[in-house]
Amino acid sequence: MEQIIPFISDVGFPIVVTLYLLHRIEAKLDKVVLSIQDLPDRLKE
């Protein structure tokens, strides 16, 4: 937590929020990619 505060003051709050949201979206996109890759197998059943 001590490393985050100076980063916010150096870069700015909007950029930190954007990086956080991009990190969250990336994890959800990985789940979407896996489910799309699994789709042909499920359609064969």
Chimera marker file (.cmm) of the C-alpha trace (Angstrom):
<marker_set name="trace">
<marker id="1" x="0.000" y="0.000" z="0.000" r="1" g="1" b="0" radius="0.5"/>
<marker id="2" x="2.896" y="2.324" z="0.685" r="1" g="1" b="0" radius="0.5"/>
<marker id="3" x="4.056" y="2.002" z="-2.924" r="1" g="1" b="0" radius="0.5"/>
<marker id="4" x="0.637" y="2.884" z="-4.354" r="1" g="1" b="0" radius="0.5"/>
<marker id="5" x="0.300" y="6.335" z="-2.762" r="1" g="1" b="0" radius="0.5"/>
<marker id="6" x="3.438" y="7.826" z="-4.381" r="1" g="1" b="0" radius="0.5"/>
<marker id="7" x="2.443" y="6.242" z="-7.686" r="1" g="1" b="0" radius="0.5"/>
<marker id="8" x="-0.954" y="7.953" z="-7.511" r="1" g="1" b="0" radius="0.5"/>
<marker id="9" x="0.631" y="11.313" z="-6.770" r="1" g="1" b="0" radius="0.5"/>
<marker id="10" x="3.158" y="10.912" z="-9.610" r="1" g="1" b="0" radius="0.5"/>
<marker id="11" x="0.866" y="9.592" z="-12.322" r="1" g="1" b="0" radius="0.5"/>
<marker id="12" x="-2.505" y="10.878" z="-11.315" r="1" g="1" b="0" radius="0.5"/>
<marker id="13" x="-5.704" y="9.374" z="-10.047" r="1" g="1" b="0" radius="0.5"/>
<marker id="14" x="-7.445" y="8.870" z="-13.438" r="1" g="1" b="0" radius="0.5"/>
<marker id="15" x="-4.543" y="6.856" z="-14.823" r="1" g="1" b="0" radius="0.5"/>
<marker id="16" x="-4.422" y="4.625" z="-11.739" r="1" g="1" b="0" radius="0.5"/>
<marker id="17" x="-8.166" y="3.967" z="-11.991" r="1" g="1" b="0" radius="0.5"/>
<marker id="18" x="-7.806" y="3.170" z="-15.698" r="1" g="1" b="0" radius="0.5"/>
<marker id="19" x="-4.977" y="0.700" z="-15.041" r="1" g="1" b="0" radius="0.5"/>
<marker id="20" x="-7.018" y="-0.983" z="-12.307" r="1" g="1" b="0" radius="0.5"/>
<marker id="21" x="-10.059" y="-1.347" z="-14.557" r="1" g="1" b="0" radius="0.5"/>
<marker id="22" x="-7.947" y="-2.691" z="-17.434" r="1" g="1" b="0" radius="0.5"/>
<marker id="23" x="-6.489" y="-5.293" z="-15.087" r="1" g="1" b="0" radius="0.5"/>
<marker id="24" x="-9.973" y="-6.424" z="-14.048" r="1" g="1" b="0" radius="0.5"/>
<marker id="25" x="-11.229" y="-6.553" z="-17.629" r="1" g="1" b="0" radius="0.5"/>
<marker id="26" x="-8.221" y="-8.619" z="-18.701" r="1" g="1" b="0" radius="0.5"/>
<marker id="27" x="-9.089" y="-11.363" z="-16.220" r="1" g="1" b="0" radius="0.5"/>
<marker id="28" x="-12.689" y="-11.460" z="-17.437" r="1" g="1" b="0" radius="0.5"/>
<marker id="29" x="-11.583" y="-11.541" z="-21.078" r="1" g="1" b="0" radius="0.5"/>
<marker id="30" x="-9.458" y="-14.603" z="-20.335" r="1" g="1" b="0" radius="0.5"/>
<marker id="31" x="-12.579" y="-16.383" z="-19.090" r="1" g="1" b="0" radius="0.5"/>
<marker id="32" x="-14.482" y="-15.378" z="-22.232" r="1" g="1" b="0" radius="0.5"/>
<marker id="33" x="-11.694" y="-16.691" z="-24.476" r="1" g="1" b="0" radius="0.5"/>
<marker id="34" x="-11.674" y="-20.020" z="-22.632" r="1" g="1" b="0" radius="0.5"/>
<marker id="35" x="-15.426" y="-20.403" z="-22.934" r="1" g="1" b="0" radius="0.5"/>
<marker id="36" x="-15.315" y="-19.586" z="-26.666" r="1" g="1" b="0" radius="0.5"/>
<marker id="37" x="-12.578" y="-22.167" z="-27.165" r="1" g="1" b="0" radius="0.5"/>
<marker id="38" x="-14.696" y="-24.739" z="-25.281" r="1" g="1" b="0" radius="0.5"/>
<marker id="39" x="-17.797" y="-23.974" z="-27.356" r="1" g="1" b="0" radius="0.5"/>
<marker id="40" x="-17.129" y="-26.362" z="-30.306" r="1" g="1" b="0" radius="0.5"/>
<marker id="41" x="-16.733" y="-29.302" z="-27.905" r="1" g="1" b="0" radius="0.5"/>
<marker id="42" x="-20.021" y="-28.467" z="-26.218" r="1" g="1" b="0" radius="0.5"/>
<marker id="43" x="-21.807" y="-28.123" z="-29.555" r="1" g="1" b="0" radius="0.5"/>
<marker id="44" x="-20.622" y="-31.591" z="-30.604" r="1" g="1" b="0" radius="0.5"/>
<marker id="45" x="-22.336" y="-33.148" z="-27.569" r="1" g="1" b="0" radius="0.5"/>
<link id1="1" id2="2" r="1" g="1" b="0" radius="0.2"/>
<link id1="2" id2="3" r="1" g="1" b="0" radius="0.2"/>
<link id1="3" id2="4" r="1" g="1" b="0" radius="0.2"/>
<link id1="4" id2="5" r="1" g="1" b="0" radius="0.2"/>
<link id1="5" id2="6" r="1" g="1" b="0" radius="0.2"/>
<link id1="6" id2="7" r="1" g="1" b="0" radius="0.2"/>
<link id1="7" id2="8" r="1" g="1" b="0" radius="0.2"/>
<link id1="8" id2="9" r="1" g="1" b="0" radius="0.2"/>
<link id1="9" id2="10" r="1" g="1" b="0" radius="0.2"/>
<link id1="10" id2="11" r="1" g="1" b="0" radius="0.2"/>
<link id1="11" id2="12" r="1" g="1" b="0" radius="0.2"/>
<link id1="12" id2="13" r="1" g="1" b="0" radius="0.2"/>
<link id1="13" id2="14" r="1" g="1" b="0" radius="0.2"/>
<link id1="14" id2="15" r="1" g="1" b="0" radius="0.2"/>
<link id1="15" id2="16" r="1" g="1" b="0" radius="0.2"/>
<link id1="16" id2="17" r="1" g="1" b="0" radius="0.2"/>
<link id1="17" id2="18" r="1" g="1" b="0" radius="0.2"/>
<link id1="18" id2="19" r="1" g="1" b="0" radius="0.2"/>
<link id1="19" id2="20" r="1" g="1" b="0" radius="0.2"/>
<link id1="20" id2="21" r="1" g="1" b="0" radius="0.2"/>
<link id1="21" id2="22" r="1" g="1" b="0" radius="0.2"/>
<link id1="22" id2="23" r="1" g="1" b="0" radius="0.2"/>
<link id1="23" id2="24" r="1" g="1" b="0" radius="0.2"/>
<link id1="24" id2="25" r="1" g="1" b="0" radius="0.2"/>
<link id1="25" id2="26" r="1" g="1" b="0" radius="0.2"/>
<link id1="26" id2="27" r="1" g="1" b="0" radius="0.2"/>
<link id1="27" id2="28" r="1" g="1" b="0" radius="0.2"/>
<link id1="28" id2="29" r="1" g="1" b="0" radius="0.2"/>
<link id1="29" id2="30" r="1" g="1" b="0" radius="0.2"/>
<link id1="30" id2="31" r="1" g="1" b="0" radius="0.2"/>
<link id1="31" id2="32" r="1" g="1" b="0" radius="0.2"/>
<link id1="32" id2="33" r="1" g="1" b="0" radius="0.2"/>
<link id1="33" id2="34" r="1" g="1" b="0" radius="0.2"/>
<link id1="34" id2="35" r="1" g="1" b="0" radius="0.2"/>
<link id1="35" id2="36" r="1" g="1" b="0" radius="0.2"/>
<link id1="36" id2="37" r="1" g="1" b="0" radius="0.2"/>
<link id1="37" id2="38" r="1" g="1" b="0" radius="0.2"/>
<link id1="38" id2="39" r="1" g="1" b="0" radius="0.2"/>
<link id1="39" id2="40" r="1" g="1" b="0" radius="0.2"/>
<link id1="40" id2="41" r="1" g="1" b="0" radius="0.2"/>
<link id1="41" id2="42" r="1" g="1" b="0" radius="0.2"/>
<link id1="42" id2="43" r="1" g="1" b="0" radius="0.2"/>
<link id1="43" id2="44" r="1" g="1" b="0" radius="0.2"/>
<link id1="44" id2="45" r="1" g="1" b="0" radius="0.2"/>
</marker_set>
